[in-house]
Amino acid sequence: MYCRGAAAIILTYDVNHAQSLVELEDRFLGLTDTASADCLFAVVGNKVDLTEAGTAKGPEQEEGSPAEAGSSCVPSARVPKQVKPEDAVALYKKILKYKMLDEKDMPAAEKMCFETSAKTGYNVDHLFETLFDMVVPVIVRQRAQGLPQTVDIRDFKQPKQTKSGCCT
Ligand SMILES: Nc1nc2c(ncn2[C@@H]2O[C@H](COP(=O)(O)OP(=O)(O)OP(=O)(O)O)[C@@H](O)[C@H]2O)c(=O)[nH]1
């Protein structure tokens, strides 16, 4: 996971495995520490095509929010969805707290939580178009302010060696 200077991070879980949402918080959230201070977060529940209440809509029909995805049943239903959109919204709010970001300064949770199917393409364009529309103005502003777009690795400082370290 490479996050340094990222303007947006897409945290993806599997709507059929509750543990995958838990792991986003437990294992991956800390890895986003090197992202930009004004980084946007999207929480994306993928594999919605496999769920009972999911959608098998093709890319030509794709649109809508998690609520819409949940309401469009298809006959090829399989398993009950394990992670509800509300769970993703709760995680999004936790992320903002972890980042010490004020909810009112950030896009609404409902706007930043998506359900997708990489297999059918459902909601994938909607996800990327939404992020793109939000991120481009931020990048343009950063460039106008002359903020560096690269990292100078020569700035790297060796961590201090301690005599008491067991491996030194
Ligand atoms: N049905 C379905 N399968 C998917 C979808 N996205 C990915 N897959 C399948 O899930 C498997 C794992 O996909 P990867 O892209 O390797 O994802 P991963 O996060 O590394 O692995 P997992 O944690 O197992 O999902 C592959 O067989 C993909 O084809 C989806 O939206 N629907």
Ligand as a Chemical Component Dictionary entry (heavy atoms), coordinates in Angstrom:
data_LIG
# 
_chem_comp.id                   LIG 
_chem_comp.type                 NON-POLYMER 
_chem_comp.pdbx_formal_charge   0 
_chem_comp.three_letter_code    LIG 
# 
loop_
_chem_comp_atom.comp_id 
_chem_comp_atom.atom_id 
_chem_comp_atom.alt_atom_id 
_chem_comp_atom.type_symbol 
_chem_comp_atom.charge 
_chem_comp_atom.model_Cartn_x 
_chem_comp_atom.model_Cartn_y 
_chem_comp_atom.model_Cartn_z 
_chem_comp_atom.pdbx_ordinal 
LIG N1  N1  N 0 -17.671 -12.164 -8.040 1  
LIG C1  C1  C 0 -16.710 -11.277 -7.939 2  
LIG N2  N2  N 0 -15.428 -11.654 -7.834 3  
LIG C2  C2  C 0 -14.486 -10.696 -7.715 4  
LIG C3  C3  C 0 -14.794 -9.321  -7.693 5  
LIG N3  N3  N 0 -13.635 -8.622  -7.558 6  
LIG C4  C4  C 0 -12.656 -9.530  -7.503 7  
LIG N4  N4  N 0 -13.165 -10.773 -7.609 8  
LIG C5  C5  C 0 -12.438 -12.043 -7.565 9  
LIG O1  O1  O 0 -11.933 -12.232 -6.257 10 
LIG C6  C6  C 0 -10.653 -12.876 -6.299 11 
LIG C7  C7  C 0 -9.644  -12.047 -5.545 12 
LIG O2  O2  O 0 -9.448  -10.858 -6.222 13 
LIG P1  P1  P 0 -8.167  -9.975  -6.009 14 
LIG O3  O3  O 0 -8.207  -8.863  -6.977 15 
LIG O4  O4  O 0 -6.967  -10.871 -5.993 16 
LIG O5  O5  O 0 -8.443  -9.337  -4.596 17 
LIG P2  P2  P 0 -7.709  -9.552  -3.193 18 
LIG O6  O6  O 0 -8.168  -8.445  -2.312 19 
LIG O7  O7  O 0 -6.250  -9.706  -3.403 20 
LIG O8  O8  O 0 -8.293  -10.944 -2.678 21 
LIG P3  P3  P 0 -9.563  -11.277 -1.808 22 
LIG O9  O9  O 0 -9.301  -10.716 -0.442 23 
LIG O10 O10 O 0 -9.603  -12.779 -1.827 24 
LIG O11 O11 O 0 -10.779 -10.693 -2.435 25 
LIG C8  C8  C 0 -10.331 -13.074 -7.763 26 
LIG O12 O12 O 0 -10.686 -14.377 -8.123 27 
LIG C9  C9  C 0 -11.212 -12.047 -8.475 28 
LIG O13 O13 O 0 -11.547 -12.464 -9.755 29 
LIG C10 C10 C 0 -16.168 -8.946  -7.814 30 
LIG O14 O14 O 0 -16.565 -7.783  -7.792 31 
LIG N5  N5  N 0 -17.088 -9.969  -7.924 32 
# 
loop_
_chem_comp_bond.comp_id 
_chem_comp_bond.atom_id_1 
_chem_comp_bond.atom_id_2 
_chem_comp_bond.value_order 
_chem_comp_bond.pdbx_ordinal 
LIG N1  C1  SING 1  
LIG C1  N2  DOUB 2  
LIG C1  N5  SING 3  
LIG N2  C2  SING 4  
LIG C2  C3  DOUB 5  
LIG C2  N4  SING 6  
LIG C3  N3  SING 7  
LIG C3  C10 SING 8  
LIG N3  C4  DOUB 9  
LIG C4  N4  SING 10 
LIG N4  C5  SING 11 
LIG C5  O1  SING 12 
LIG C5  C9  SING 13 
LIG O1  C6  SING 14 
LIG C6  C7  SING 15 
LIG C6  C8  SING 16 
LIG C7  O2  SING 17 
LIG O2  P1  SING 18 
LIG P1  O3  DOUB 19 
LIG P1  O4  SING 20 
LIG P1  O5  SING 21 
LIG O5  P2  SING 22 
LIG P2  O6  DOUB 23 
LIG P2  O7  SING 24 
LIG P2  O8  SING 25 
LIG O8  P3  SING 26 
LIG P3  O9  DOUB 27 
LIG P3  O10 SING 28 
LIG P3  O11 SING 29 
LIG C8  O12 SING 30 
LIG C8  C9  SING 31 
LIG C9  O13 SING 32 
LIG C10 O14 DOUB 33 
LIG C10 N5  SING 34 
# 
